[in-house]
Amino acid sequence: MVKIRYFIMGLILLMGGILSWGYLFPNEEKRVIQRFELLSQYVEKKANEDILSTANRIKNLSQLFANPCEFKIEGDPFYSLSGTYTKEEVGSYAMRGRSYFSDLSLRFGDYKVEFLDKETARVQLTGRLIGRTLSGEGVDEVRELLCTLKKVEKTWLFARLDVMEILKR
Amino acid sequence: MNRTLQSFLFPAITPRFLLRALMVALFSYIFFGHILTPFMIRGTSMEPTYHDGGVNFCWKLRYLFSDPKRFDVVAIRFASHHRMLLKRIVAFEGEEVEFRQGKLFIEGKAIDEPYVQYPCDWNLSPRRVEKGCVYVIGDNRSMPIEEHLFGQARVERIIGSPLW
């Protein structure tokens, strides 16, 4: 009985150690995914957000993008953006986009990360935008996305974002 | 409470019971997660064949040994593995699709579509279906053409068909 107890405790410690190692020393795939988590965090908007918080979020959000960054968001009923933009322009577009909503959240999932070379990662993922517009209309949109990230000075930055067109007329 | 009922409702947690529970959970995960996936229909694009709020199952082995056929209703992977589009195949690669006054034309021939019950006035200039694609449309074409999600989808995005 005592041996089983020691075995279970050892197993828990081992699992804790593995999880801590993964958290403290993330691999490149984890680092790439963390950029999406940060993007999600900065896009999020609460109903009572103050102007300082907005400015801080937009500033941080624009730092996640390469200079320039390419977008292809077409045929979307809520937001359309195609072309090449500087990170400052991305920030201002994001600010404008957020201003349509009283509350907003952007969640990512189903990551498929592929490294084209040491400094380029291509990620296929799902993005879910949930929110409420200023006019009170609920929004719950899911899209498949294809993102390219470039490693610039040891930091992964968004270099291209495409919303996948599933049905082409 | 008799002994049989009691042992059924409150079984003894034995290794044999745990193994059986694990097997049931594993089977359910594989069967309902990857073979016959339950889904709820949201939207009216397949009315009157499929109704908004209806529940069905996606039979994912449907096209394991056969290819999709014309007028099959298929589930197309939209985003993640949980969001699908339910549409009907009307044309295959290389074929020309066109709408004239609400009537569907494939390769210049008018197609009889008994599943379309509501009036339609769509006009769509002729376009050819690209290689590796199928042309899919919903059965409900009573809305303006701009509001209906239809077009050509990659064949590999077809994940199955509704069970009924």
Chai-1 contact restraints between the chains, C-beta under 6 A:
chainA,res_idxA,chainB,res_idxB,connection_type,confidence,min_distance_angstrom,max_distance_angstrom,comment,restraint_id
A,D110,B,S80,contact,1.0,0.0,6.0,A-B,restraint_1
A,T126,B,A79,contact,1.0,0.0,6.0,A-B,restraint_2
A,T126,B,S80,contact,1.0,0.0,6.0,A-B,restraint_3
A,V142,B,A79,contact,1.0,0.0,6.0,A-B,restraint_4
A,V142,B,R83,contact,1.0,0.0,6.0,A-B,restraint_5
A,R143,B,A79,contact,1.0,0.0,6.0,A-B,restraint_6
A,E144,B,A79,contact,1.0,0.0,6.0,A-B,restraint_7
A,I166,B,F78,contact,1.0,0.0,6.0,A-B,restraint_8
A,L167,B,L149,contact,1.0,0.0,6.0,A-B,restraint_9
A,L167,B,G151,contact,1.0,0.0,6.0,A-B,restraint_10
A,L167,B,A153,contact,1.0,0.0,6.0,A-B,restraint_11
A,K168,B,G151,contact,1.0,0.0,6.0,A-B,restraint_12
A,K168,B,Q152,contact,1.0,0.0,6.0,A-B,restraint_13
A,R169,B,G151,contact,1.0,0.0,6.0,A-B,restraint_14
